[in-house]
Amino acid sequence: MREAWVVDYVDQHGDRHLKTFTKKRDADAHHAIVGVAVRAGTHTADSKSLTIGKAAELWLASCEAAGLERATIAAYRQHIALRIVPVLGALRLSQLTVPLVRGFEDRLAADGYSPVMVRKCRRLLGSLVGDAQERGLVAQNVVRSLRTSRRGKDARIERRRNGKLKIGVDIPSPDEIRAIIAALVAIDEAARFRPLLLTAIFTGLRASELRGLKWADIDLKRGEVHVRQRADRYGKIGRTKSEAGERTVPLPPMVVSVLREHRLACPNGTLGLVFPNSKGSVDHRNTIVERGLHPAQVAAGVVDQHGRAKYKGLHALRHFYASWSINRRVDGGLELPLKVVQARLGHASIQMTADTYGHLFPRGDDGAELAAAEQALLA
């Protein structure tokens, strides 16, 4: 004769539920947990709860309905299919707990995923559980509870791990930029991309903003570029990354001159793009990097220990523009205030600019100022 223990309870909605256990201690533990959850109004019975895999499908459908970019949804699908569903897909939402979420993170880390990827997957998990919570499929979002308890800690850990951006490592130095500019003029291989790369160097526009830039948004008489849209990886042109991304950036005389010449030779496409491909459509990022940025660096001698291009992506030029905007005028920079640098870069907050580039701002106790203070004190 087999013995079983049954937990019989009524939830906060007045519905009756039964759950059977083979051990009394498991039944007692479940009864205690359910009692607390029912009193708090946060209990969802397993019979009313979807699996995490099904909840992910509903969330992705809502993302598509909300008009998210195709590239964004494709990335979400990949993360869910490769990292979330294989581990948690069969688990019901009501069975998800903080320890299980922590175990999910630990497993991803053990599988070799970077801390950035682990955090990204946890955020996606929290978003899809939050969507299920809004649909009434689960009473609480335990992933958000975990994230709230860690607020600020993950960011500090990541900053310590990554360190600060360094000139000559992450950010091209002024000498390297001068060499790259000279190479863009000298070699034919990268000549097609010369206007784009010069614009990137002296405006700090994102790669997607450069690829989606239209002639209607450039005022060559006033020397200004108005950033109003961007192109995703599939070539679809849409809104900027954030509201702050819509901005006006001044153009130096050299870039204005280069763009005037480029306009005469630019392919006439229906989109009116400034930097299109040979057919007048949105150019691919990899094409720009591999046929323009990398050959220019190799020709300029800006290479790594293996003789390959030192800076792998266009974002390095954006980093340079930020450092150039920050540097003192006596050092060849623009010496702009932090708030202006934020506006030029199109950052959503001044805190983002300060966290990324704050260490590049000159200190008030450098050089001659420190020597003068020392002399005054000793005198």
Secondary structure, 3 states (H helix, E strand, C coil): CCCCEEEEEECCCCCEEEEEECCHHHHHHHHHHHHHHHHHCCCCCHHHCCEHHHHHHHHHHHHHHCCCCHHHHHHHHHHHHHHHHHHHCCCEHHHCCHHHHHHHHHHHHHCCCCHHHHHHHHHHHHHHHHHHHHCCCCCCCHHHHHHHHCCCHHHHHHHHHHCCCCECCCECCHHHHHHHHHHHHHCCCCHHHHHHHHHHHHHCCCHHHHHCCEHHHEECCCCEEEECCEECCCCCEECCCCHHHCEEEECCHHHHHHHHHHHHHCCCCCCCECCECCCCCECCHHHHHHHHHHHHHHHHCCECCCCCECCCCCHHHHHHHHHHHHCCHHHCCCCCCHHHHHHHHCCCCHHHHHHHHHHHCCCCCCHHHHHHHHHHHHC
